[in-house]
Amino acid sequence: MTTASALLTAAVQNLAGAPREALGEQRDSRWRGRRIVRVGEAWHLGVLLLTETHALATAEVLRAAEPGRRGYTAESARERAERRAEALRGGFDEGDVVHVGWSVIDVDAVDAGGSSGPLALVDGVPSVRWSTGGGFMPLEAYLRERIALLRGSADS
């Protein structure tokens, strides 16, 4: 039986040299205000983010940018613009992709038969729920497909 940890370790090895995206965390300061600062980088594989040492579940993905126009028709548009500006204030360059709100996946719990984040052991097979409304698919096939997509976009 292949474990989730073995599949993820192999994926990290296969990703060597592939492009990574920034991991950010929100910080609040009386003097510097609210901002999103860089805390690392990871390979973005759909609902998963992989670092050299951890598997993370994705959450908010944004692109650092100036807030732009002020007359938003929806409050949510104004909030998204402010989050993009927080990334700029935190030191990201305009256009950088930043992942915020991610969470560490307990891969050992998955290997022991449980679940963590989008990963679970389903009928003895390490699997991933690729969308909140979707079902599970085998993690091995998911990683193979996502790595090929990432490598294909890196070659374009």
Beta strands, then each sheet from edge to edge (+ up, - down):
strand 1: 21-29
strand 2: 33-45
strand 3: 48-50
strand 4: 55-57
strand 5: 60-63
strand 6: 97-100
strand 7: 103-104
strand 8: 115-116
strand 9: 119-122
strand 10: 125-129
strand 11: 136-138
sheet 1: 5+ 6- 1- 2+ 3- 4+ 7-
sheet 2: 8+ 9- 10+ 11-
end
